Structure formats: structure tokens, C-alpha cells
Amino acid sequence: MSLAATRVGMTCLAIVEAHLPSRALALARLEDEKQRPLACESVFEEELLLLNANEVELIVVGPAPRPSGEEPDQLTVGLVQLVEQLRPLLVCVEIVPDGGRLGSSETASKLLRLMKTIGYGNHAPHTGRGAELGLPYELINTAELGCQQQKNRALLLFEPVNLKGATGPLPELRPPPGRDQTLGDALRPLAEVPETSYLSGRYVPYEKPESDHATYPLLAGHLYTTDAAVGVGVGSEVTLTEEAKEAGGRRSENSGLWRVVATQGDRKLEVVRKKGDAHTGNQHRVVRRDQVAMHHVRRLEVWHPRGVGTALRASWKSTGAGPPLVLETRGSEPRARRLSVVELWLLTGLPIQELTRFERLLDEGARQVNKDGDLEALVAAGRATPTVLAELMVARAAERLQLMQKRLCLLPSVGDGRFC
């Protein structure tokens, strides 16, 4: 986000990034643009509130991490406090929808209410998926904007309510001109794919859809695997410790098979009874990982290179799934394999040269925790806002700012704000 802003002529005053290696890379890239911003781990750091409010025109926010424990929410508490203090002209926020129905977001709804209390209103396009669903914000699929992966996002753009009508309606984000990019475009040459990236197991192809194109992931099939490289996670069939004792360690119809449907951090699993299991009683539980007695098989989704990539997540380690699988169709026979770090970075829009620099910036402590050298890079790829989306968001914001500067009288200080 910050790099996209500097490339349209803005000065970056501060960045906030909790992931230390990602923060180091962002600072190095900004250094290339002669920018030396304040670097913070959290939006609650006092130095942010001490910035010169007269210099802050735009705040751009990517998906914020969920609060852990008793810590306050970075968006609905931290961002609101920061905006109230600095009074920027524009605030652009990217949110992962977390509501019960398609596109709805409890976080976005709460943020809308809180920003209104400090004098900021949201602008949403009159066209697009969000408008069709009756949502008060823009809803986008990054693949439809030309990105090589699918991420559904809620986009909010806040402006001071006393400037209402000064900038006109908000245009819908549109993809830049050019050919749609697919997952296949990010794949490395077949000769560079190591044998260790392929997983063993039973591959079951999915029924081919009537049509496919580069605006959504194309499911090729499922891989049922007991490969040692795959741990317990979503899609696993397991037996729990107490039921394994009852069955004498044997897998049978009555041995109590559970399917993992979600993970809760690194230590807990959400499980449901496998359909058709003879047991009765509680069909849904949350258990610790150490309560798993046997891991029988895991079902993993395999994506076809004709579609776009599925969303890259920052939670590679906690989900236990590892990088997504792609159906490698360029060999003598189709095989399922993991996407490499290089391919995942390309899906995000980050150049390979930046991956090389990222690896150089990793400190020794991170390398010792992640002996294969890939985990931190995978986390960074999952946390990054796709380049295409960042550039489109910032370009639209820059146009709004130019429009404001033409139509408004900006003064160093007028009452509690900087505009009249």
C-alpha cells in the first residue's frame, strides 16, 4: 500500500506492520523511493499520534490481524483513535468479510458506526456487487481486478462528513487493461519443480464445470493423502484418544471418526462426527491437538492452473495445510503438488527480486525457527495486499484528494480540523 502511494507522488510518513520481516522489506522498498517513514508494530504506538496532523491526508489500511487475549481491536479501537487525532482527508480500509451471509462483515458494520461518531462517513459506489447485495460498502473479488488469486474483500472509503458532496460519487474499481492472469502464469518451469513438492495419495478429479475463466479458482479435484509431510488440519479424519482406547486402537465402524472442519490457533481443532458414524451424542466438539490418537487421512483441495489461485493466507502454520496444491499438468501424467514460495509471491504480484531481498533481510532468529527458510516468506505472501488491488485503491484515493484540493479551501488549522 505505502509503496503504491509513493509511486503516485505521495510521501509516506509512517507504516504499521506487526510481522517484523514484512516490515523490514517494506522499509527497504521505500528506501529505494527515498522514503524514510516511521515504522511501528502496532497502531497503538504513541509515535503515530504525535505525527503532524497537517501533513496527514490519507490513511490506507490493509486487513488487520484479529485481537488476541484482552488486547483492543486494531481497527475499531486503534484506527478510530488515530483518525480522530490526525483528521486525514481520506481513510481507505480493506477488510476480510466476516459476516454470516455473502459479503457481509460485522467488523465493517461496527467500523461504519464508530467512524460516524467522529465525523467520518463512508462512500460506496452505486454499482458493483456490494450495491447489488444492498451493502453499505464496496465488495470486490481481486481476481476480477486482474489479480492471479481470489480474495473477497470489503472496501471502505471514509471522508469527513462536512465535505459531503464536494467530491461526487465514488467510481467502482475497474481492472487495468490487459489479459487476465491465471494460476498457470505463475508456475515455474517444470524442470525447476523438485520431486519433494509432489504429494502421494489418491487423487479424485472433480467434475469439469461447463465453463472456466480467470476470475475464480478452478477446483481440479481432491487429494486423499497420508503423506508424512501433511499434518492434522482441515479435511483430516481422526480418532480421538478416549474413543481409540474404547476401540482397542483399531479403526472400525464404531471407532468414532471425526472430521476436522476448522482450526483454532496452533493448539485446538474444531471437529464434527463423520457422516454415517454409528456413535450418537455430541456431534460437534473443540479438542486439543494432543487429543488426536490417530490421523487416518486428509482431504486437500487441488486447484487447476486454468483458474486463478485460491486466497493466500498468513496462517500457514496454524492451519496445518501448508501452501495450496496445484494440479501439475505439464508432465507425462497429472500430479498434485504444492505451490512454491516463488510461485506464491508471483500470485501476490511481488517480483522475484523482492523475495531474494526478503530472504537477505531475515534475521538469524527467524531462520532458526524456520529451518527450511520458507515459513516467514509464506506468511509475508499471505499478509500482503495484492499489488493490483493496492495500486487501484491508492490511484482512486489520489484522484479524490486532487478533487478535494481543487474544490476546497485548505488551511493550516481551522477549529478542530484542517479544512473549511
N, C-alpha and C positions, 0 to 999 in steps of 0.2 A: 504493500500500500504506500509506504513512505517513499520508496524509490519511484513509483509511478507518479507521485506528486512532484517530486523534484524534476522529473523529465518534462513537466508542463510548466516549468518556471517557478515553482514554489520553493520556499525554504523550509526544511524540516527542523523544527525546534526540539522535538522530543519523540522517542519511541518507547513503547511499553511491550515487553515480551518476557514471559516467565521462563521459557526454555532457553537456558544460557547459550548453548551452541547456535540456536537460531538467532539470538540477539547479537552474538558476535559476527555472524555472517551479514546480518542487516547493517551493522555499523561499518563493516568492511566495504560493502557495496555502496553505502552512502559516502564513504571516504573517497571513492572513485569519482563521485559527483561534487567533491569539495564541500561536503556537508559534515558537520560535527555536532550532532544533536545530543541532548541529554538522554541517557539510556537508563530505563527503570525496569524493575522486575514486576512491579505491581502498580495499578492505577491509584493506589492509596498512598504512594510515596509523597512526602511533603514537598519535595522539589518541584513537582508538577504544578502544585497550587501557587508556587512562587514565580511562575513564568509571567512575563509581561503580557497582561490581557490585551493590550492594544496591538500586539503583534500576532495574536492567535485568531485566524479567520476560519480555519477548517480543522475539524477533528474527524478522522476516519478510523472506524473500529471494525476489526475482524471478529470472528467467533470467539467469545470469551470462555475460558475454562469454567466448569461448574465449581461452585464453592465447596470446600471440604471442611468437615467439622463445624466449628462455630464461626468461621470467617465470613464476613459480609460478602454479598454478591458484587462482582466487579462491574456489572452493567447497571443494575437497578439501584445500587448504592454508590459505588465509586464513580462511575461515569456521570451520574446525575450531579454529584457534588462538584466534580471537575467543571462541568458545563456551567453550573450556577456561578462558579467563581470566575471563570475565564470569559464567559459570554461570547463564544465564537459566532460567526455569521451562519455557518453550516455545520451540521453533525451528521455524518453518514455512518450507518450501523449495519453490519452483516450479522444475521442471526440464523442459527440452525433451528428450523421449526420443531417445536416440542409439544404441540397440542395433540388432541385425540383424533382430529379429522385432518384430511389432506390440506397441508399448507398452514394450518392454524398454529399459533405459537403463544403459549401462556407468557413467556418472557417478553415477547414483543408487545402484547397487550398491557402488561404491567408497566413496561418502559414508556409506552404512549401516555398512560395516566400520570406517571411521575414527571415526565418532561413537561406536560401541560401545566403542572403546579409551579414550574419555574419559568413559565412564559415561552415555551417552545411547542410548535405544532408540527405534525408530520405531513409531508406532501407525498401523495401516491399518484401514479399515472392513472388516467381514466380508461386505459386499455391494458390488455395483458391478462395473465392467469389470475393474479390477485384480484383484479377488478371483476373478472368473471365469477369468482368464488365469493364475492362480496366482502373481501378482506380489506382492512384499512391500510394496507401496505403492499409493496410490490413483491411478487413471488416469482422467482426465476429458477431455471434449470441451467446450470453452467454449460452443459453440453449443447443447448440450443443457442448459446452465445459463441460457439466455436471452440470451446474447451474440449480436451480429449478425455475428460472424465465427467461423470454426472454428480453434481452436488445441488440439492434443492435448498434454496436459501430465501429467507425473508429479508428484504432490504428496506430500511427506513431512512428517510432524509428529513432532518429537523431544521426548521428556520424559526427565528423569533416571531412570535405571533403579531407583534406590532409592525412587521414587514409584510404581512399578508397582502397579496395582490401585487406586490412590487416585482415579482419575478415570473408571474404567469404559471400556467400548468406545467407539470413535470413530465418530460417525454419518457417513454418507455425505453429501457435499454435494448439496443439492437446489436446483432452480431456484426463484427467488422467484415468487409468484403473478403472473399477468398473461399477456398474449398474447405468443406467440413473435414475435421481431423478425427481419425479413429484410433482405437487402441492399437491396431496393426501398425500405424505410422510411428508409434513409439518403440516398437520391438527392435532389439539389437539384431545384427546379422546372425543367422543360425549357427555359424561356425563359432561365434563368441559365447553361445549358451552352454554353460557347464552341465555335465551329466547330473551333478548333485542337485540341480534345481528341479529335476523331474521327480514326481511323487508316484509311488507304486499304489496299486489299488484297483478297484473295479469301477470303470468309467461307464456311466449310463447317459447316453445322449438325450437331450431334451428335444421335444417335437419342434421342428423348424417353424417359426412364425410365418405368416403369409407375406410379410414384408419386413425388411430391416434397413436401418439407415443410421447415420452417425449422430443421433440426438438422444439416444438412450443406450444403456448397456444391453448387450445381446447374450442371454444365457445359452451357453452351448450344451451344458449338461451338469451332472453331479459326479464327484469322485468319492467313492466309499473306500476309506483307507484306514489301515492300521499302521501306517508308516511311523517309525520311531521319531521322525522329525516333527510329527504333528502331535501336539499335546491335547489335553482336555479343554474343550471350549464349545461355543455354539455349534450345534449339529452333532455333538457326541452322544453316544448311547452308553450309559454307565450303570453299574450296580453299586449301591451304597453299602457301607460297612456292615450295618446291622442286618440287612437282608442277605448279604453274602454269607454271613455266619449261619443264618437260618437255612440257606440252601446248601450248606456244606462246601461253599466255594465253587459250585457247579452252576453253569448257565443253563436255565431251563425255562419253561413257560411260566413257572411260579417264582423265578428268582428275582423278580422286581426290577424290570428295566426302566430306567428313567432317561429322558432326552433333555439335554441342556439347551435352553432357549435364550438365555441371557447370562451375562457375567456382571458381577457387582465388585468392581475393583479387582485386585490381584488375588483375593483370598476366598471369594464367595461365588457360588453358582446358583442360578435360578433354574429349577428342573421341573418337568411335568412327567406324569406316567406315560409310558409309551402306549399308543392306542392298541387296544386288544389285550392289554396285560390283565391277568386273572385277579390281581390284587384289587381290593376296594379300599375306601377310606380317603385320606388326603391325597388329592391328585396334583397338587402344586406345592412346592417347597423351595426354601432357600437354604442351601447347605454349604459347609466349608469344603474347600478342595481336598482336605485331608480325610473327608468322609467318603471319598470315592475309593471303592475297593478294587474295581475292575473297569478298565476302559475298553469296550468291545470294538467300536468302530466309530468313525467320524465322517459325516457327510459334508463335503465342501463344494461350494459353487464354482463352476468353471466357466469363464467368460470367453466369448468368441471375438477374435480380432476385428471382425467387420463392424462391431458396435463400438461404443466408447467405453472407457474404463469405469468401473464402479467407484464410488467415493473413496478417496484415500483418508484413512483415519489416523489420528495421533495416538490412539490407544492400542497400538500393535501388540504390546506386551501383555496388557491386562486382558484382552480378548482371547489370547492364545491362538488366534487364527493365523497370524503371520501375514505376509503380503498376499494379495489376491492371486488366484490361479487363472492362467490363460490357456486356451487350447492351442497348442503349437501345431499348426497345420502344414508347415513347410518341409517337414521330414518325410520319410517313407510311409509313416502312419501317424495319425493324430495322437498326441500325448499331452497330458496335463502337467503344467509346470508352474513354478512360482515366478512372478514378475521380479526382476532385479531392481536394485536401488537406482541404477541408471535409468531404467525404463519408468520407474515411478516418478523420478524427478522430471523427466521429459513430459509426463502426463500433466504435471502441475504447471509446466511452462518455464521451468528453471533450466538454464543452459547447463550442459555437462561441465563447463569450466567452473561454474559455481559449486558443483559437487566436489570437484578437486580442491577448491579453496576451502570449502566447509570441512573436508577431512583434515586439511592442514591446521585449521583453527581448533579442532577438537583438543581439549586438554588431556593430559595423561590420565587423570582420574576417570574421565568418561571412557577412555579406551580400555581401562582395566575392568570397568563394569561391563562393557560390551566387547567381549574378546573378538567377535567376528567383525567388528568395526562398522556394522550396518545399522544397528538399532537406533542410534541417535539420528542418523540420516533419514531413516524411515519416519521417525517421529517428526522431524523437521518438514518432510514432504507432506505429511498428514496435516500439520498445523498451518501450512502456507495457504494463503488465498490464491487461487489460480491466477496466473498473470493476466489472462484475458479479462477476467472479472475485475481485478484491481484497476487495470487501465481504463476500462469502461466507466467504473464508478467515479474515479478521480477526474476523468475528462468531463463527465457530466457536471460534477461539482464545480470544476473550474469555470465552465460556461455560466453556471448560476452566479458565481462570485463576480464575474465580469459584468453580468447584467445588473447585479446589485450596485456595483461601483459606478455604473452609468446613471442609475436612476435614483440613487440615494445620496444624501449628504453625510459623509463620514467625518466625524470629529474626534479629536484625541480623547475626550471624555465628556459625556453629557449625562448627568444624573448617575444612574446605576449602570449605564451601558455606553457603547461607543458609537451609537447611531441615532439619527433623528428622522 
